[in-house]
Amino acid sequence: MWDGTASLKTGDVLPARNHVSSLIEETVRAHFVKMGYAVPEVKMAVLCRHPDPKHKYLSLAPDVVLVDHKIAVEVDPCGRCDSARGYTQRGEEEKDQIRNDLFSEAGWTVIRLRLGATKGMHIGKRDVVVESSGFTAAAQVALLEAVDDAIAKRRARVRIVKKIKRPTPAQRRSPVVNIGEFHYADDGHIFSWYPSLEVNVKEPMRLCVNGRFLYTYRDMGFVAEVGLHEIPTDQWREHLTDFLQDADPDELGTTKWPWGDTLFVPVHGRDDGREIVQRSERKTSIDKAAFAFTTNCDALTRWDAGALLDDAQAVIARLHDDAISLGYRIRGGQAVRRSVWPLPVHRRIACAPSCRELTGGETGVAAIRSGPGCPIEQGHTPIAAERALT
């Protein structure tokens, strides 16, 4: 409401009482200035008839005032407000229509920039309805065209500025990618698995024994025997994709070995057998075609291809049956002293190890040479393990 002097009449402009503007309003106002339109430096109001007969005038302050052309530009964010701190003009259509009518009675043309709106959400006949919530380049062009039409008294029409549909990023064609050799294993491979093609989160995975066994990468937990060693490598991706379909990465990974947690199995009731098993697991994994560990088991005096024996040829600990099926063997050696024996163990692999010093043996067998890499500790038996080459 304004109670000024009688020298003013409806349609006149005067400084607005409230000079607060939103960022988007300032942006629109600055654009008009940039394009050469005469925009007052301070926010202005238009003197209109007061809808309440008890009062004479009501001053209404548009967001942008083009005084020379009597055009009032209103900036209306119309998106849905999801927070108490946001603002939307959605739902204020009745009030906006009253403002339009009051401006029109005062001889002013109203153009509303309806941001975040859709077709049918206009208030006046010259409004610009923009589907995007921002003052886009297309919205800038449409708003200036609407202003120019109003200045030239051209036929009024509502302009619709559609949101530009950005192309969706190309999705990966396969959730299994980058299959390659793992150089820290004798016959291992590594690959990346995307549990969901819609999310850019990948899980590194391992393949052991030339693709026969699938393992998790981070904790080296056995997942399944997938049998890729029996098919060409160019078919691995397809088979892994089928196997991992609908799998939950948090539920993958169980034991250290495909058959359980240990390579050797102690004989029930023998503590020395359990000690051998514990020491062996500290030194090896399925990645190693050959390995060595030491033990101070005085009872250990002999062995065969699958078991460690005492003087009475009783088994102290033996290779797991599935380990033997996989090709693991204990190889012979020469005693350093009664309780110190080099005992190589091997399993078959598809190719020779690339990162180990190899020495001779029976045809197709690789054995780690005893040396600085496998020290014999005082009072300990160094036991070496390896896999036979196929």
N, C-alpha and C positions, 0 to 999 in steps of 0.2 A: 504494500500500500504506500502511496505517496501523497503528501498533503502540501504540495508546492503552491506557487503563485498562480494567479489566473492567466498569466502571460503564456503559459505552456498549455498545450492541447494534446489530445491523443495522437499518437504517431511520432511525437518528438522523442529525442534521445537525451539521456542525462547519465552521469557516472553512476554505475551500479553501487549499491551499498555493500554488497558482498563481492570481494575481488578474488575469492578462492576459485581455482581452476584445477581440474585433474590433469594428469600428465598427457592423456590422449587428447584432451581439449586444447592444451598448449601446443601439442604437435600439429593439430589441424589448423589452429590459428597461425602458427609459424609457416605452414605450407602456403596459406593464402598470401602472406606477406612476401614469401619467396617468389610466388608467381605474379607479383606486381599489383595485387589488390590493395586498396586503401583500407586498412584495418586500424581502428583506434588503438593507441598504446595501452590504454587502460580498459578494463571491462566496462561496457556500457549497457544501459537498460532502455527499454522502449516503454513509453507511457501508454497504457491501455485502459479501457473502461473497466471499472471494478465490477465483478459479477454480483457483488452484494450492493443493493440499492442504497444502503446506508452510507456507502463510500463512493467517492467520485472517480478516483484514479487508482490504478494498480501498476506498478512498474515491474516489468518482466525482463530479466537479463538473459538473452541468448548466449550461447557459448561463443559464437562469432557474429559480429555485427558489421555488415557492409552498408554503412550509412548512406553512401551515394546512391545506392540502388534499392534501399529499403528491403534488404534481404537479411533474414535471421537464419543462421545455421545452428542447428541443435545436434550435438553429438550424443547418441544414445547407445551405450553398451547394452546389448540384449542377450548376452550369454547367460547360462544358468549360474547362479551364485552359489558356490559350494562352501563358503566360509563367511563368518560374521564380518570379516574385514573387507569382503569384496563388495561390489556394487553392480546392480543391473537395473535397467529400465523396463525389463520384462514385467508385465503385470500392471504397468502404469499407463496403459493405452488411453483409458478414459480421461485421466488428468492431462495427458499430452494433447488429446483432441480439444479440450477446453482451451489450453494455451494457444493452440493453432487458431482457433476461432477468434480469440481475443486479439492476436497479432493481425489476423486478416481484417477485423473490424477497424483496426488502427491503420490499415493501408500497407501492411507489411506482408511479404511472401516468406513462408517458412519452408526450409529444406532440411529434412532430418537425415543424418547419416546414421543408419541403423546397423551397428556392428554386431556380428555374431547372430544375425537374424536369417530368416528364410523367406521365401516367396509368400506373400500374404500378410507379412508383419509390418507393412508400411502404415503410416498415419495420414500423411498428405499425398497429394497427387504428383509431387515432384521429388519424393524421397528417394534416397539411394540405399538399397538393401544389400548389405555385404555379408556373405556367408562366413567369411573369416572374422576373427575377433579383432584383428589389427587393421591399422590404416595402411593397407597394401598399396602397391603402385597402381593396380587396377582400380582400387577404390578412390585413389587420388584423381585419376583421370575422369572417372564417372562423376565425382562430386563437382569438379570444375565444369564439366559439360552441363550438369544440371543447373549450375549457377548461370552459365552463359545463356542457356535456353530461357531462364527466367528473366534475365536482363533484356533479351531480344524479344520477349513476349511470345516465344514459340509455344506450341501446344504442350501442355503438361503431360508427363509420363513418368512412371516409376521405373527406375533402373535397378536391375538385379546384377550383382557382381558375384559370380559363383566362385567357390573355393577351388583353387587349383589342386587337382589330385596328383600328388607326387607318386611316381612309380615306386612300388614296393621293392625293397632290396631283393635281389635274386637269392633264392634259397639254395642251400647246398643240395646237390643231387643225391648225396650219400652221407649217412651219418658216420661212416668209417673212412678216414682219410689218412694220408701220409704214412703208409705202411713201409717200413724200411728196416734194415739190419740194425740190431742193437750191438754196438761195438764193445760193450763191456760184458758181453756174454759169448760163450763159445758157439752156440747155434741158436741165438735168440733174435727176436724181432720186436719192434715197438710200433705203435700206431695211435692215432687220436680217434676218440669216439665221442660224438655229440648225441647224448640221450634224446635231445629234442632239436629238430632242425629249426625251430622257431626261436630258440634261445642260444645266444653265443657263449655257451658254457661247454667246455670239452673235458673229457676224462682221458688221461694217458693210460694206455693198456699195454700189456706185454704178451708175447708169444714165446714159449719155451720149447726146446727140443725140436727145432726146425718147424714150428707151427703146430706141433701135436697138442700142446697144452696152452690154455688161456689163463692168464694171471692178471690181477690188478697191478698197477705200477707202484703206487705209493707204499703199500705195505706188503707187496709180493704175496698176496693171498691167492691160492688156487681157486679157479672158477669152474673150469670144466675141461674135459678132453674133447677138443674140437676136430682133431684129425686132419689138420691142414697139410701135414707132411705127406699125405697120400694123394694130394691134388696139385695141379700147377699153380704157381704163385699168382698168376693173373686171375684166378678164381677165388682168391682168398677174401677180397673185399665183399663179394656177393655172399659168401658163406658166413662171414662175420656179421654182416648186416642182418641176415636172417636170424642168426643165433641171438643177437643182442636186441632184437625187436621187443619192445615193451619191457626190457630189463630195467631194474632199479639199481643205479650205481651204488647206493648205500647198502644194498643187500648182497653185493658181490664180494667174493674173497673169503676163503675158509682157512685151510691148513697150509703149512709150508710146502709140503710135498703132495703130489696127486693122491697118494694113498694115506696120508696122515702127517704127523708132525716130525717124524724122525726117519733118517735113512737106515740106521741100524736099529735092531730090536734086541733088548737085553733079555737074557734068560731069566725067568721068574725066580726071584729070591737071591740073585747075584748082584751085590752092590757094585762090584767091579765092572759088571756089564753096564749098569746104569751110568757109571762114571765115563765109560768109553762113549756111550751114546751122547751124553751131555757135551763132551769135548768135541766130538765130531760135528755137532750142530753149530758150534761157534765158528767153525772154519769153512763151512760149505753151504751151497744152495744148489738148486737144479741148474743154475746158470753154468756151473763149473763142470767141465769134462774131466778134470783131474784136480785133486786137492790133497792136502796133508794135514794131519793134526798129531799131537803128542799125547801120550798117556803114561802114567807111572804104574801100570797094572803089572805086578810081579808075576801073577799067574799066567799071563799071556806068553806062550812059548811057541806057538805054531798057528797055522791057519790053512784054510783051503779057499777056493774061489768065492765062497759065500759066507764063511763064518770064521770067527776068531776063537782059538781053542787053547786049553791048558794042557799040562803034561799028560793028563789022562785022556786027552782028546775029547774032553767034554766042552760043549759050546758055552762060551762066555757071552758073546753077542753075535748076532748074525745080520746080514743084509735082509731087509724086508723082501718078501716074496715078489711084490710088484716092482721093487727096485732091481731085482735080479731079472725079471721079465723085461725091464727097460734096458738092460745091458750092463748094469753095474757088476763089477768083479773086483775081488781083492787079488792083487798080484804079489808074487813072491819077492823076497829080498834077502839080504845077508845080515846076520846078527852083528851089531856093534858090541854088545855085551848081552848077558842073558835076558835082561829086561828092556833092552833097547833094540827095536827091530824097525827097519824101513818097510812099511806095508802099503804099497800102492794099491789104489782101488780105481776102477775105470768104468765108464759106460760108453756105449756106441754113440757116435755122433755122425752127422752127414758130411762134415768137412773138418779139416784139421784146425785146431786152435791157432789163432793168429797172434795171441799176446802171451804165449808161454814158451819157455825153453824146453824143447823136446829132446828126448834121447831114444835110443833104439829099443827094441823089444820084439816080441813076436809080430808077425805080419799083421798090419792094420791096427796096431796098438800104440797109443801115445802115452808116455809116462813122464811125470815131472822128475827132473834130475835132482837128486839130493844136493843141496848147496846152501848158500847164504839165504836164499829165499825160503828154506825149510830147515831151520836150525834144530839140532838135536839137543834138547834141554837135559841137564844133568838129572839122571834118574827117571827120564821119560822115554817112552817108545814113540818115535815118529811114525804115524800111520798115514800113508798116502792113498788117495782115491782118484780114479780117473775113469773115463768111459772109452770103450774100444771104438775105433773108427770103423764105419761100415764101408 
